[in-house]
């Protein structure tokens, strides 16, 4: 029987010191060899979820299964091939060249070509230590080291947010390539929804520790639509449940679930442009603001 990479059931995480519920009865399934994006505004619980998947965070309720086995029990090699990339990750105080040797020694299939290609994007000298470079360069080093091991599972906890647009684009390309070439299961948590443009994968939108949408980037267009309304009618469209996206020569573009347009009592027409994930993210973010 084939199991998903992760199956999360009714997961609940409460931080004792603040009595804050970070994850509230969340259920989610991540298929093997899949590309996945978890979107959510700051504080929605996505970092907590990734730390639980990586085995770095305790939880009070529910369960996490990896390959059909409980994450709550320690097992030899249970984290084999799993890498977590995060700003909170502290690399040993070694030169980059020494870190490369450490990783290559642990993972015998270390891909020097991948490492060199990613490192060359930012021209980081190999005789530097992580503490001697910028935040973005430290993430670049983590990505180069982890991706060069050809990981089975790659968890990226908002790490791409500290990269400049050029580096972010190239790193996400490398992550997508790892998924396509080696079958790496990828879970990338972010609040920069535009990162997903041009990359297909599962999409989970979180809010207040819960899943608000679980879909695929290729199917979101089947669930949502954009409408063009007169600028003077924008308030009525928003009152009906749509979210504003942009203004255009006396008109406004709004987004909402398909079927919602039936409630409108104003003139509108369909915007035929493809629905983007970041536009759906804006819709769900508006629901919290409301």
C-alpha angles and dihedrals in degrees: 000000000000116000128200117252090248132008115187119192125189092328115189126183123182122181105223099207094057098022086231118158103220097173121024119196094317121179123189140153126210117195122220117264091012133137113230138180126198112198128190144131120264112293097020093121103255095124090049090051093052092048089053091050089050092049094245098113134056121224133202102213142023128018144267121212123193113194088346095305126110117260088207092075125070114239132175111261091000089138094042109147094003118128129184117201113196142143086243091061111105114205118209114270093257131125113266090249090056092047088053090055091049093052092044089051093052096042110041092195094063108158107221092185092059092045093050093045094053094042091050091059090075100022094231111178111240091225091065124099122224091250089058097059137064126274091257092049091052089056089048090054092049091050093048093050097043098042091047089062090061091234124214091215127020121191115189114191106200088299094135090063092079093054123096115248094261094049092042091054093049095045092050088050089054091048092050090048091053089053093049099040103038103018093245111177104231128197112179117184115199146147091208098089094180087073087078096060110118094010119098121213150111114310125207120179114199131196129174093353095307138099112253097174133015112182143116127267090239093055102045090090088063091057104038138039141190123230132196114222134169113271088238089058096048095101091055092050090051091047088054090057105268123129125227117244108167146337123243125182101312093332136088131215115223133180132212144137117299111265094033090099088073088074093057119105094190135082114272141156133201120265102222096203116114118271111247125209092238089058091055088047088057089052093054092042088056090055090062091047089053 
